[in-house]
Amino acid sequence: METQNNLKPVLPHQKASRINLDKRFYGTFAEIGAGQEVARWFFVVGGASGTLAKTISAYDMSFSDAIYGKSERYVSQLRLQKMLDYEYDLLVERLDAKRGAGTSFFAFSNTVSARNYLGTNECHGWMGIKFQTKPQTAPSEIILHVNMRDRENIQQQEALGIIGVNLTYGAFYLNSEPEKLIASLLDGLSTSRIEVDMVKFSGPCFDGVDNRLMSLQLVVQGLSGAVLIGAGGGVLQPSEVLRKKNILIERGSFRPLTKVNLDMLDGARSQFQHDSGAGQDEIVELMEITMSNLLSSGKIDHCDFLARADTINAVGKMVLISDYAQYYKLAGYLQRHTKGRIGIVLGAPNLKELFDIKYYEELEGGILESFGRLFKNDLKLYIYPFMGTDPGKIVTAEDVAVPGYLVHLFRHLKENGYIEPIESFHKEYLGIFPADVLCKITACDCSWEEMVPGEVARCIKARKFFGYKS
């Protein structure tokens, strides 16, 4: 969080005033969807003529299309990018000869869907800034996706204006400290008002920035409950990927990803497809890592996090990083983004944990309330077996022991299809455990390579992940 010397956050009007008084920066504000709320701050504090070359709000679709070209979706990253590129290029074309030698140009844009009159729409938006750090240099960019949580339109407009000022200020004065820039985005706001679930830095100013680590910071610093990394390693906006999809998700440490992890997903997939009636292209598969898992050693090791993400990407899977330790919270997050079917894949030991009441003490309705939230909208748990302590004994969902007073609840969930054993699995994989694989890697015992998919083994060896030494 950006602060003054007395450690109080710098307020939006103070940030706007500093920018207006700084003669280095000059640019355009193009805003669509909730009024010109960001530009308004620079007019209100005075001295805007030193900062604003132009403000524009092309609300009418025909005007907007004539300026920026047609788009399939008007509140989208693609539309935002068109706005940023057009306004920035136009600014440089018209003013570079006149004042380019002493001015750092910028273009700020947003395209937003604020609360409509009936309150029936998704309240979210894209905003970004394309800017020079020094005159006549190549521009850099910061792009955000925000979800607006206020109930009233006027409050959403206010929050949008504040975060827009924070973003502009951060781009100018905090660009060398991206983590601090991210923390400053909610100065004067709270997560109950606005959520940032995607951030992307690009351009020469951010050459050394890994956007996966910046996305992780959104969760670490509480700006979002979850972020999504694509199979190719790029950061994604969750609702654009999950919207109207059926979701199959597996939670794990993936340190490293083993053959068991893929066997769990493969076994659940065929049953999930049958249950949902969905084709493969209608199903999104996610590997989820929780913050509690990343923080198990007391602090987050960025190299360890990237190793997990890269090995998951190596087998073509997306990575969800979440702060939802409880399964019902994860379910609630996914249900925000889709009305499709949701399947959660977990091992039999995790199923037993699910029936431990200590995890639900914060809820007035206890475990019953948590299960009511978890199994909403036909959500189903697919349970992978494990090898028991007795030689050759395989423990399935049918064998999991729960406290006596929860036996009837457990039976109800099984008999009504909310909990389903995974029927197809490789028995020879059941003895593979990530901790053992990790020990073998660090001990230079090459037998670990037989315990992980080939793509993962090649990735670990090529990049020296998890303490591997050739």
Sine and cosine of phi, psi and omega as CSV:
sin_phi,cos_phi,sin_psi,cos_psi,sin_omega,cos_omega
0.00,0.00,0.78,-0.63,0.02,-1.00
-0.94,0.35,0.76,-0.64,-0.05,-1.00
-0.74,-0.67,0.32,-0.95,0.16,-0.99
-1.00,0.07,-0.02,-1.00,-0.01,-1.00
-0.88,0.48,-0.48,0.88,0.00,-1.00
-1.00,0.05,0.20,0.98,0.09,-1.00
0.94,0.33,0.17,0.99,0.11,-0.99
-0.99,0.11,0.60,-0.80,0.01,-1.00
-0.86,0.51,0.59,-0.81,0.10,-1.00
-0.96,0.29,0.83,-0.56,-0.08,-1.00
-0.98,0.17,0.37,-0.93,-0.06,-1.00
-0.83,0.56,-0.66,0.75,-0.03,-1.00
-0.93,0.37,-0.52,0.85,0.06,-1.00
-0.93,0.36,-0.64,0.77,0.02,-1.00
-0.91,0.41,-0.72,0.69,0.00,-1.00
-0.89,0.46,-0.63,0.77,0.02,-1.00
-0.89,0.45,-0.70,0.72,-0.01,-1.00
-0.88,0.47,-0.66,0.75,0.01,-1.00
-0.90,0.43,-0.70,0.72,0.00,-1.00
-0.88,0.48,-0.55,0.84,-0.03,-1.00
-1.00,0.08,-0.15,0.99,-0.01,-1.00
-1.00,-0.05,0.95,-0.30,-0.12,-0.99
-0.96,0.27,-0.05,1.00,0.00,-1.00
-0.95,0.30,-0.53,0.85,-0.18,-0.98
-0.96,-0.26,0.71,-0.71,-0.04,-1.00
-0.49,-0.87,0.76,-0.65,-0.07,-1.00
-0.16,-0.99,-0.30,-0.95,-0.14,-0.99
-0.86,-0.52,0.60,-0.80,0.15,-0.99
-0.89,-0.45,0.87,-0.50,0.03,-1.00
-0.86,-0.51,0.91,-0.41,-0.12,-0.99
-0.75,-0.66,0.72,-0.69,-0.01,-1.00
-0.74,-0.68,0.81,-0.59,0.21,-0.98
0.87,-0.49,-0.39,0.92,0.00,-1.00
-0.56,-0.83,0.53,0.85,-0.05,-1.00
0.99,0.14,0.12,-0.99,0.01,-1.00
-1.00,-0.01,0.90,0.43,-0.18,-0.98
-0.96,0.29,-0.53,0.85,0.01,-1.00
-0.97,0.24,-0.75,0.66,0.01,-1.00
-0.85,0.52,-0.56,0.83,-0.05,-1.00
-0.84,0.54,-0.61,0.79,0.00,-1.00
-0.86,0.51,-0.62,0.78,-0.06,-1.00
-0.96,0.29,-0.48,0.88,0.11,-0.99
-0.96,0.28,-0.67,0.75,-0.09,-1.00
-0.90,0.44,-0.65,0.76,-0.09,-1.00
-0.98,0.18,-0.21,0.98,0.03,-1.00
1.00,0.00,0.45,-0.90,0.04,-1.00
0.99,0.16,0.32,0.95,-0.09,-1.00
-0.91,0.42,-0.41,0.91,-0.04,-1.00
-0.89,0.45,-0.36,0.93,0.03,-1.00
-0.99,0.14,-0.16,0.99,-0.08,-1.00
-0.88,-0.48,-0.60,0.80,-0.18,-0.98
-0.98,-0.17,0.90,-0.44,0.14,-0.99
-0.99,0.14,-0.57,0.82,-0.05,-1.00
-0.27,-0.96,0.56,-0.83,0.26,-0.97
-0.82,-0.57,0.56,-0.83,-0.03,-1.00
-0.53,-0.85,0.56,-0.83,0.04,-1.00
-0.61,-0.79,1.00,0.05,-0.08,-1.00
-1.00,0.07,0.98,0.18,-0.07,-1.00
-0.95,0.31,-0.67,0.74,-0.05,-1.00
-0.91,0.41,0.72,-0.69,-0.08,-1.00
-0.87,0.49,-0.61,0.79,-0.02,-1.00
-0.92,0.39,-0.67,0.75,0.05,-1.00
-0.91,0.42,-0.69,0.72,-0.02,-1.00
-0.88,0.47,-0.70,0.72,0.02,-1.00
-0.90,0.43,-0.61,0.80,-0.01,-1.00
-0.91,0.41,-0.53,0.85,-0.02,-1.00
-1.00,0.09,-0.76,0.65,-0.18,-0.98
-0.95,-0.30,-0.08,1.00,-0.07,-1.00
1.00,0.03,0.33,-0.94,-0.04,-1.00
-0.97,0.25,0.51,-0.86,0.05,-1.00
-0.70,-0.71,0.53,-0.85,0.05,-1.00
-0.92,0.38,-0.63,0.78,0.06,-1.00
-0.78,-0.62,0.73,-0.68,-0.10,-1.00
-1.00,0.05,-0.40,0.92,0.12,-0.99
-0.97,-0.25,1.00,0.07,-0.10,-1.00
-0.42,-0.91,0.29,-0.96,0.03,-1.00
-0.91,0.42,-0.61,0.79,0.00,-1.00
-0.89,0.46,-0.68,0.73,0.02,-1.00
-0.90,0.43,-0.68,0.74,0.03,-1.00
-0.86,0.51,-0.71,0.71,-0.03,-1.00
-0.89,0.46,-0.64,0.77,0.05,-1.00
-0.88,0.48,-0.66,0.75,0.00,-1.00
-0.90,0.43,-0.73,0.68,-0.02,-1.00
-0.87,0.48,-0.73,0.68,-0.06,-1.00
-0.91,0.42,-0.69,0.72,-0.03,-1.00
-0.90,0.43,-0.76,0.65,-0.08,-1.00
-0.93,0.37,-0.61,0.79,0.01,-1.00
-0.92,0.38,-0.73,0.68,-0.01,-1.00
-0.88,0.48,-0.64,0.77,0.01,-1.00
-0.91,0.42,-0.65,0.76,0.01,-1.00
-0.87,0.49,-0.75,0.66,-0.01,-1.00
-0.92,0.40,-0.66,0.75,-0.01,-1.00
-0.86,0.51,-0.65,0.76,-0.11,-0.99
-1.00,0.00,-0.41,0.91,-0.14,-0.99
-0.86,-0.50,-0.17,0.99,-0.09,-1.00
-0.87,0.49,-0.70,0.71,-0.04,-1.00
-0.90,0.44,-0.56,0.83,-0.08,-1.00
-0.98,0.18,-0.67,0.74,-0.13,-0.99
-0.63,-0.78,0.19,0.98,-0.07,-1.00
-0.89,0.45,-0.48,0.88,-0.06,-1.00
-0.92,0.39,-0.43,0.90,-0.06,-1.00
-0.85,-0.52,0.16,0.99,-0.11,-0.99
-0.81,-0.59,0.67,-0.74,0.18,-0.98
-0.99,-0.11,0.92,-0.40,-0.06,-1.00
-0.99,0.10,0.46,-0.89,0.08,-1.00
-0.52,-0.85,0.41,-0.91,0.15,-0.99
-0.74,-0.68,0.83,-0.55,0.08,-1.00
-0.96,-0.29,0.70,-0.71,0.02,-1.00
-0.64,-0.76,0.48,-0.88,0.23,-0.97
-0.55,-0.83,0.48,-0.88,0.11,-0.99
-0.70,-0.72,0.88,-0.48,-0.31,-0.95
-0.71,-0.71,0.56,-0.83,0.18,-0.98
-0.92,-0.40,1.00,-0.08,0.05,-1.00
-0.99,0.13,0.15,-0.99,-0.09,-1.00
-0.85,0.52,0.79,-0.61,0.03,-1.00
-0.99,0.13,0.03,-1.00,-0.10,-0.99
-0.87,0.50,-0.62,0.78,-0.04,-1.00
-1.00,0.03,-0.19,0.98,-0.01,-1.00
0.94,0.34,0.53,0.85,-0.09,-1.00
-0.97,-0.24,-0.08,1.00,-0.11,-0.99
-0.99,-0.14,0.27,-0.96,0.11,-0.99
-0.98,0.20,0.83,-0.55,-0.09,-1.00
-1.00,-0.10,0.99,-0.16,-0.07,-1.00
-0.40,-0.92,0.10,-0.99,0.02,-1.00
-0.14,-0.99,0.23,-0.97,0.07,-1.00
-0.92,-0.40,0.66,-0.75,0.11,-0.99
-0.60,-0.80,0.46,-0.89,-0.01,-1.00
-0.30,-0.96,0.20,-0.98,0.04,-1.00
-0.64,-0.77,0.72,-0.70,0.06,-1.00
-0.91,-0.41,0.84,-0.54,-0.23,-0.97
-0.49,-0.87,0.44,-0.90,0.15,-0.99
-1.00,-0.10,0.62,-0.78,0.11,-0.99
-1.00,0.03,-0.43,0.90,0.07,-1.00
-0.64,-0.77,0.45,-0.89,0.00,-1.00
-0.84,0.55,0.62,-0.78,0.10,-1.00
0.85,0.53,0.60,0.80,0.12,-0.99
-0.89,-0.45,0.29,-0.96,0.03,-1.00
-0.90,0.43,0.59,-0.80,-0.06,-1.00
-0.98,0.18,0.39,-0.92,0.16,-0.99
-0.90,-0.43,0.20,-0.98,-0.05,-1.00
-0.65,-0.76,0.52,-0.85,0.22,-0.97
-0.76,-0.65,0.78,-0.63,0.01,-1.00
-0.83,-0.56,0.69,-0.73,0.02,-1.00
-0.81,-0.59,0.48,-0.88,0.28,-0.96
-0.89,-0.45,0.74,-0.68,-0.05,-1.00
-0.83,-0.55,0.56,-0.83,0.16,-0.99
-0.92,-0.38,0.79,-0.61,-0.06,-1.00
-0.99,-0.11,0.81,-0.59,-0.12,-0.99
-0.98,-0.22,-0.23,0.97,0.02,-1.00
-0.89,0.46,0.50,-0.87,-0.05,-1.00
-0.99,0.13,-0.45,0.89,-0.07,-1.00
-0.96,-0.29,0.56,-0.83,-0.03,-1.00
-0.86,0.51,-0.67,0.74,-0.06,-1.00
-0.91,0.43,-0.58,0.82,0.05,-1.00
-0.94,0.35,-0.62,0.78,0.04,-1.00
-0.89,0.45,-0.65,0.76,0.04,-1.00
-0.88,0.48,-0.69,0.73,-0.01,-1.00
-0.88,0.47,-0.73,0.68,-0.01,-1.00
-0.89,0.45,-0.63,0.78,0.01,-1.00
-0.89,0.45,-0.66,0.75,0.02,-1.00
-0.89,0.46,-0.66,0.75,-0.03,-1.00
-0.92,0.40,-0.73,0.69,-0.04,-1.00
-0.93,0.36,-0.48,0.88,0.08,-1.00
-0.91,0.41,-0.66,0.75,0.08,-1.00
-0.90,0.44,-0.69,0.72,0.01,-1.00
-0.87,0.50,-0.66,0.75,0.02,-1.00
-0.91,0.42,-0.71,0.71,0.00,-1.00
-0.88,0.47,-0.72,0.70,0.02,-1.00
-0.88,0.47,-0.71,0.71,0.00,-1.00
-0.88,0.48,-0.64,0.77,0.01,-1.00
-0.88,0.47,-0.63,0.78,-0.06,-1.00
-0.98,0.18,-0.65,0.76,-0.20,-0.98
-0.90,-0.43,-0.21,0.98,-0.05,-1.00
-0.83,-0.55,0.28,0.96,-0.10,-1.00
-0.91,0.42,-0.35,0.94,0.03,-1.00
-1.00,0.10,-0.13,0.99,0.00,-1.00
-0.75,-0.67,0.97,0.26,-0.10,-0.99
-0.83,0.56,-0.60,0.80,0.01,-1.00
-0.91,0.42,-0.64,0.77,0.05,-1.00
-0.93,0.37,-0.59,0.81,0.05,-1.00
-0.87,0.48,-0.71,0.71,0.01,-1.00
-0.88,0.48,-0.69,0.72,0.00,-1.00
-0.88,0.48,-0.55,0.84,-0.07,-1.00
-0.97,0.22,-0.20,0.98,-0.07,-1.00
-0.88,0.48,-0.50,0.87,-0.02,-1.00
-0.98,-0.19,0.30,0.95,0.14,-0.99
-0.83,0.55,0.81,-0.59,-0.01,-1.00
0.99,0.16,0.09,1.00,-0.02,-1.00
-0.73,-0.68,-0.07,-1.00,0.12,-0.99
-0.54,-0.84,0.27,-0.96,0.00,-1.00
-0.94,0.35,-0.24,0.97,0.09,-1.00
-0.96,0.27,-0.24,0.97,-0.01,-1.00
-0.97,-0.25,-0.61,0.79,-0.06,-1.00
-0.48,-0.88,0.60,-0.80,-0.02,-1.00
-0.83,-0.55,0.65,-0.76,0.08,-1.00
-0.92,-0.39,0.94,-0.35,-0.07,-1.00
-0.94,-0.34,0.11,0.99,0.15,-0.99
-0.41,-0.91,0.66,-0.75,0.11,-0.99
-0.63,-0.78,0.63,-0.78,0.00,-1.00
-0.64,-0.76,0.83,-0.56,0.06,-1.00
-0.96,-0.27,0.65,-0.76,0.05,-1.00
-0.46,-0.89,0.28,-0.96,0.01,-1.00
0.98,-0.20,0.14,-0.99,-0.10,-1.00
-0.87,0.50,-0.48,0.88,0.00,-1.00
-0.92,0.40,-0.40,0.91,-0.09,-1.00
-0.85,-0.52,0.55,0.84,-0.04,-1.00
-0.84,0.55,-0.59,0.81,-0.05,-1.00
-1.00,-0.05,0.14,0.99,-0.09,-1.00
-1.00,-0.01,0.77,-0.64,0.11,-0.99
-0.99,-0.14,0.92,-0.40,-0.09,-1.00
-0.91,0.42,-0.35,0.94,0.08,-1.00
-0.92,0.38,-0.63,0.78,0.04,-1.00
-0.94,0.35,-0.56,0.83,0.05,-1.00
-0.93,0.37,-0.61,0.79,0.07,-1.00
-0.90,0.43,-0.66,0.76,0.07,-1.00
-0.85,0.53,-0.62,0.78,0.01,-1.00
-0.89,0.46,-0.51,0.86,0.04,-1.00
-0.87,0.50,-0.61,0.79,0.01,-1.00
-0.98,0.18,-0.69,0.73,0.00,-1.00
-0.85,0.53,-0.68,0.73,-0.08,-1.00
-1.00,-0.02,0.07,1.00,0.14,-0.99
0.99,0.16,0.26,0.97,0.03,-1.00
-0.98,0.20,-0.34,0.94,0.02,-1.00
-0.48,-0.88,0.46,-0.89,0.04,-1.00
-0.99,0.12,-0.30,0.95,-0.03,-1.00
-0.32,-0.95,0.47,-0.88,0.09,-1.00
-0.69,-0.73,0.35,-0.94,-0.11,-0.99
-0.82,-0.57,0.74,-0.67,0.08,-1.00
-0.91,-0.40,0.79,-0.61,-0.06,-1.00
-0.95,0.30,0.19,-0.98,-0.02,-1.00
-0.89,0.45,-0.41,0.91,0.03,-1.00
-1.00,-0.02,0.03,1.00,0.04,-1.00
1.00,-0.10,-0.10,1.00,0.02,-1.00
-0.99,0.11,0.43,-0.90,0.03,-1.00
-0.99,0.17,0.62,-0.79,-0.06,-1.00
-0.80,-0.59,0.40,-0.92,0.09,-1.00
-1.00,-0.02,0.87,-0.49,-0.18,-0.98
-0.81,0.59,-0.74,0.68,-0.10,-0.99
-0.91,0.40,-0.47,0.88,0.02,-1.00
-0.94,0.33,-0.45,0.89,0.02,-1.00
-1.00,0.03,-0.63,0.78,-0.15,-0.99
-1.00,-0.03,-0.26,0.97,-0.10,-1.00
-0.83,0.56,0.83,-0.56,0.06,-1.00
0.90,0.43,0.29,0.96,-0.01,-1.00
-0.98,-0.21,0.35,-0.94,0.22,-0.98
-1.00,-0.02,0.70,-0.72,-0.16,-0.99
-0.88,-0.47,0.80,-0.60,0.11,-0.99
-0.90,-0.44,0.86,-0.50,-0.15,-0.99
-0.76,-0.65,0.67,-0.75,0.04,-1.00
-0.86,-0.50,0.78,-0.62,0.04,-1.00
-0.99,-0.13,0.66,-0.75,0.02,-1.00
-0.15,-0.99,0.04,-1.00,0.07,-1.00
-1.00,0.06,-0.54,0.84,0.01,-1.00
0.78,0.62,0.69,0.72,-0.04,-1.00
-0.81,-0.58,0.95,0.30,-0.03,1.00
-0.99,-0.10,0.03,-1.00,0.12,-0.99
-0.93,0.37,0.74,-0.67,-0.05,-1.00
-0.89,-0.45,0.06,-1.00,0.05,-1.00
-0.89,0.45,-0.48,0.88,0.04,-1.00
-0.88,0.48,-0.68,0.73,-0.03,-1.00
-0.85,0.52,-0.70,0.72,0.01,-1.00
-0.96,0.30,-0.56,0.83,0.03,-1.00
-0.90,0.43,-0.61,0.79,0.05,-1.00
-0.87,0.49,-0.73,0.68,-0.04,-1.00
-0.93,0.37,-0.66,0.75,0.00,-1.00
-0.89,0.46,-0.68,0.73,-0.01,-1.00
-0.91,0.40,-0.62,0.79,-0.01,-1.00
-0.96,0.28,-0.51,0.86,-0.13,-0.99
-0.85,0.52,-0.74,0.68,-0.06,-1.00
-0.90,0.44,-0.62,0.79,0.03,-1.00
-0.94,0.35,-0.62,0.78,0.01,-1.00
-0.91,0.41,-0.66,0.75,0.03,-1.00
-0.88,0.47,-0.66,0.75,0.02,-1.00
-0.90,0.43,-0.69,0.73,-0.04,-1.00
-0.92,0.38,-0.64,0.77,-0.10,-1.00
-1.00,0.00,-0.32,0.95,-0.08,-1.00
0.92,0.39,0.36,0.93,-0.08,-1.00
-0.99,-0.13,0.53,-0.85,0.14,-0.99
-0.98,0.20,0.25,-0.97,-0.05,-1.00
-0.87,0.50,-0.58,0.82,-0.03,-1.00
-0.96,0.27,-0.13,0.99,0.05,-1.00
-0.98,-0.18,0.10,1.00,-0.02,-1.00
-0.90,-0.44,0.76,-0.65,0.12,-0.99
-0.96,-0.26,0.80,-0.59,0.02,-1.00
-0.96,-0.26,0.76,-0.66,-0.06,-1.00
-0.79,-0.61,0.61,-0.79,0.20,-0.98
-0.96,-0.28,0.85,-0.53,-0.10,-0.99
-0.94,-0.33,0.73,-0.68,0.12,-0.99
-0.89,-0.46,0.78,-0.62,-0.01,-1.00
-1.00,0.01,0.40,-0.92,0.06,-1.00
-0.88,0.47,-0.59,0.81,0.00,-1.00
-0.88,0.47,-0.53,0.85,0.06,-1.00
-0.94,0.33,-0.70,0.72,0.00,-1.00
-0.92,0.40,-0.46,0.89,-0.04,-1.00
-0.99,-0.12,0.23,0.97,-0.09,-1.00
-0.87,0.49,-0.45,0.89,0.01,-1.00
-1.00,-0.06,0.08,1.00,0.03,-1.00
0.97,-0.26,-0.45,0.89,0.06,-1.00
-0.50,-0.87,0.32,-0.95,-0.03,-1.00
-0.99,0.10,0.79,-0.61,0.10,-0.99
-1.00,-0.09,0.95,-0.32,-0.09,-1.00
-0.88,0.48,-0.62,0.79,0.02,-1.00
-0.90,0.43,-0.65,0.76,0.03,-1.00
-0.90,0.43,-0.68,0.73,0.02,-1.00
-0.87,0.48,-0.71,0.70,-0.01,-1.00
-0.92,0.40,-0.55,0.83,0.06,-1.00
-0.89,0.45,-0.69,0.72,0.03,-1.00
-0.89,0.45,-0.72,0.70,-0.02,-1.00
-0.89,0.46,-0.69,0.72,-0.04,-1.00
-0.91,0.41,-0.63,0.78,0.00,-1.00
-0.95,0.31,-0.53,0.85,0.11,-0.99
-0.93,0.38,-0.69,0.72,0.05,-1.00
-0.88,0.47,-0.51,0.86,-0.03,-1.00
-0.87,0.49,-0.46,0.89,0.04,-1.00
-0.98,-0.18,0.26,0.97,0.12,-0.99
0.98,0.18,0.40,0.91,-0.02,-1.00
-0.94,-0.34,0.46,-0.89,0.08,-1.00
-1.00,0.07,0.42,-0.91,-0.04,-1.00
-0.89,-0.46,0.82,-0.57,0.13,-0.99
-0.96,-0.27,0.84,-0.54,0.10,-0.99
-0.98,-0.22,0.86,-0.52,-0.09,-1.00
-0.74,-0.67,0.36,-0.93,0.10,-0.99
-0.96,-0.29,0.47,0.88,-0.06,-1.00
-0.95,-0.30,0.99,0.14,-0.03,-1.00
-0.90,0.44,-0.62,0.78,0.02,-1.00
-0.99,0.15,0.66,-0.75,-0.06,-1.00
-0.90,0.44,-0.56,0.83,-0.02,-1.00
-0.92,0.40,-0.49,0.87,0.06,-1.00
-0.96,0.29,-0.63,0.78,0.08,-1.00
-0.88,0.48,-0.70,0.72,0.02,-1.00
-0.87,0.49,-0.68,0.73,0.02,-1.00
-0.88,0.48,-0.64,0.77,0.03,-1.00
-0.89,0.45,-0.73,0.68,-0.02,-1.00
-0.91,0.41,-0.60,0.80,-0.01,-1.00
-0.93,0.36,-0.35,0.94,0.11,-0.99
-0.91,0.41,-0.50,0.87,-0.16,-0.99
-0.98,-0.19,-0.24,0.97,-0.03,-1.00
-0.48,-0.88,0.47,-0.88,0.15,-0.99
-0.98,-0.20,0.04,1.00,0.01,-1.00
-0.96,0.26,0.01,-1.00,0.01,-1.00
-0.96,0.27,0.51,-0.86,0.02,-1.00
-0.80,-0.61,0.76,-0.65,0.08,-1.00
-0.84,-0.54,0.75,-0.66,0.05,-1.00
-0.93,-0.36,0.80,-0.59,-0.04,-1.00
-0.98,-0.18,0.81,-0.59,0.02,-1.00
-0.50,-0.86,0.35,-0.94,0.02,-1.00
-0.99,0.17,0.36,-0.93,-0.01,-1.00
-0.84,0.55,-0.61,0.79,0.05,-1.00
-0.88,0.47,-0.58,0.82,0.03,-1.00
-0.93,0.36,-0.52,0.85,0.06,-1.00
-0.89,0.46,-0.64,0.77,0.03,-1.00
-0.89,0.45,-0.65,0.76,0.04,-1.00
-0.87,0.50,-0.57,0.82,-0.04,-1.00
-0.87,0.50,-0.42,0.91,-0.03,-1.00
-0.99,-0.14,0.28,0.96,0.06,-1.00
-1.00,0.00,0.91,-0.42,-0.14,-0.99
-0.93,0.37,-0.25,0.97,-0.02,-1.00
-0.89,0.45,-0.35,0.94,-0.02,-1.00
-0.99,0.15,-0.08,1.00,-0.11,-0.99
-0.83,-0.56,0.32,0.95,-0.03,-1.00
-0.91,0.41,-0.41,0.91,-0.01,-1.00
-0.97,0.25,-0.27,0.96,-0.05,-1.00
-1.00,-0.07,0.71,-0.70,0.03,-1.00
-0.87,0.49,-0.62,0.78,-0.02,-1.00
-1.00,0.01,0.09,1.00,0.07,-1.00
0.84,0.54,-0.62,-0.79,-0.09,-1.00
-0.91,0.41,-0.52,0.85,0.01,-1.00
-0.92,0.40,-0.65,0.76,0.05,-1.00
-0.91,0.42,-0.68,0.74,-0.02,-1.00
-0.89,0.45,-0.66,0.75,0.00,-1.00
-0.94,0.33,-0.54,0.84,0.09,-1.00
-0.88,0.48,-0.63,0.78,0.04,-1.00
-0.96,0.28,-0.64,0.77,-0.07,-1.00
-0.90,0.43,-0.73,0.68,-0.13,-0.99
-1.00,-0.06,0.32,0.95,0.07,-1.00
-0.91,0.41,0.54,-0.84,0.07,-1.00
0.86,0.51,0.64,0.76,0.12,-0.99
0.89,0.46,0.47,0.88,0.09,-1.00
-0.89,0.45,0.59,-0.81,-0.03,-1.00
-0.73,-0.68,0.59,-0.81,0.10,-1.00
-0.98,-0.17,0.77,-0.64,0.07,-1.00
-0.95,-0.32,0.86,-0.50,-0.21,-0.98
-0.96,-0.29,0.83,-0.56,0.01,-1.00
-1.00,-0.05,0.69,-0.72,-0.06,-1.00
-0.97,0.26,0.16,-0.99,0.12,-0.99
-0.61,-0.80,0.30,-0.95,-0.03,-1.00
-0.99,0.15,0.85,-0.52,-0.02,-1.00
-0.97,0.26,0.03,-1.00,-0.02,-1.00
-0.95,0.32,-0.49,0.87,0.07,-1.00
-0.96,0.28,0.73,-0.69,-0.03,-1.00
-0.81,0.59,0.81,-0.58,0.05,-1.00
0.98,0.20,-0.03,1.00,-0.03,-1.00
-0.99,0.11,0.88,-0.48,0.03,-1.00
-0.98,-0.18,0.83,-0.56,-0.01,-1.00
-0.99,-0.11,0.85,-0.52,0.01,-1.00
-0.94,-0.35,-0.05,-1.00,0.03,-1.00
-0.86,0.51,-0.49,0.87,-0.01,-1.00
-0.94,0.35,-0.39,0.92,-0.11,-0.99
-0.99,-0.15,-0.11,0.99,-0.07,-1.00
-0.90,0.43,0.77,-0.64,0.00,-1.00
-1.00,-0.06,0.81,-0.58,0.06,-1.00
-0.89,-0.46,0.33,-0.94,0.03,-1.00
-0.80,0.60,0.57,-0.82,-0.10,-1.00
-0.79,0.61,-0.64,0.77,-0.06,-1.00
-0.97,0.26,-0.09,1.00,0.04,-1.00
-0.94,-0.35,0.07,1.00,-0.05,-1.00
-0.87,0.49,-0.67,0.74,-0.04,-1.00
-0.93,0.38,-0.59,0.80,0.06,-1.00
-0.91,0.42,-0.70,0.72,0.02,-1.00
-0.87,0.50,-0.71,0.71,-0.01,-1.00
-0.90,0.44,-0.66,0.75,0.02,-1.00
-0.86,0.51,-0.70,0.71,-0.04,-1.00
-0.92,0.40,-0.61,0.79,0.03,-1.00
-0.94,0.35,-0.73,0.68,-0.08,-1.00
-0.92,0.39,-0.42,0.91,0.01,-1.00
-0.99,-0.16,0.19,0.98,0.16,-0.99
0.99,0.17,0.24,0.97,0.04,-1.00
-0.99,0.17,-0.44,0.90,0.05,-1.00
-0.84,-0.54,0.81,-0.58,-0.11,-0.99
-0.69,-0.72,0.78,-0.62,0.04,-1.00
-0.93,0.37,0.58,-0.82,0.14,-0.99
-0.98,0.21,0.85,-0.53,-0.14,-0.99
-1.00,0.07,-0.55,0.84,-0.06,-1.00
-0.97,-0.25,0.88,-0.48,0.01,-1.00
-0.41,-0.91,0.30,-0.95,0.04,-1.00
-1.00,-0.09,0.93,-0.37,-0.03,-1.00
-0.86,0.51,-0.56,0.83,-0.05,-1.00
-0.94,0.35,-0.23,0.97,0.02,-1.00
-1.00,0.04,-0.24,0.97,-0.16,-0.99
-0.91,0.42,-0.33,0.94,0.01,-1.00
-1.00,-0.02,0.14,0.99,0.00,-1.00
-1.00,-0.05,0.82,-0.58,0.03,-1.00
-0.78,-0.62,0.69,-0.72,-0.04,-1.00
-0.81,0.59,-0.63,0.78,-0.02,-1.00
-0.88,0.47,-0.63,0.78,0.04,-1.00
-0.92,0.39,-0.66,0.75,0.02,-1.00
-0.88,0.48,-0.69,0.72,0.00,-1.00
-0.88,0.48,-0.67,0.74,0.02,-1.00
-0.89,0.45,-0.65,0.76,0.00,-1.00
-0.92,0.39,-0.60,0.80,0.03,-1.00
-0.89,0.46,-0.76,0.65,-0.04,-1.00
-0.94,0.34,-0.40,0.91,0.01,-1.00
-1.00,0.00,0.08,1.00,-0.02,-1.00
0.86,0.51,0.54,0.84,0.09,-1.00
-1.00,-0.05,0.96,-0.26,-0.17,-0.99
-0.94,0.35,-0.04,1.00,0.03,-1.00
-0.91,0.42,-0.27,0.96,0.02,-1.00
-0.88,0.48,-0.45,0.89,-0.06,-1.00
-0.90,0.44,-0.42,0.91,0.03,-1.00
-0.98,0.18,-0.17,0.99,-0.07,-1.00
-0.99,-0.13,-0.15,0.99,-0.03,-1.00
-0.82,-0.57,0.39,-0.92,0.08,-1.00
-0.85,0.52,0.48,-0.88,-0.04,-1.00
-0.84,0.55,-0.63,0.77,0.00,-1.00
-0.89,0.46,-0.60,0.80,0.00,-1.00
-0.94,0.34,-0.67,0.74,0.02,-1.00
-0.87,0.49,-0.70,0.71,0.00,-1.00
-0.90,0.44,-0.63,0.78,0.01,-1.00
-0.91,0.42,-0.71,0.70,-0.01,-1.00
-0.89,0.46,-0.69,0.72,-0.05,-1.00
-0.94,0.34,-0.64,0.77,-0.05,-1.00
-0.94,0.35,-0.56,0.83,-0.11,-0.99
-0.94,-0.34,0.10,0.99,0.06,-1.00
0.84,0.55,0.69,0.72,0.00,-1.00
-0.98,0.22,0.40,-0.92,0.14,-0.99
0.83,0.56,0.55,0.84,0.06,-1.00
0.98,0.18,0.24,0.97,-0.01,-1.00
-0.90,0.43,0.68,-0.73,0.10,-0.99
-0.79,-0.61,0.74,-0.67,-0.04,-1.00
-0.96,0.29,0.00,0.00,0.00,0.00
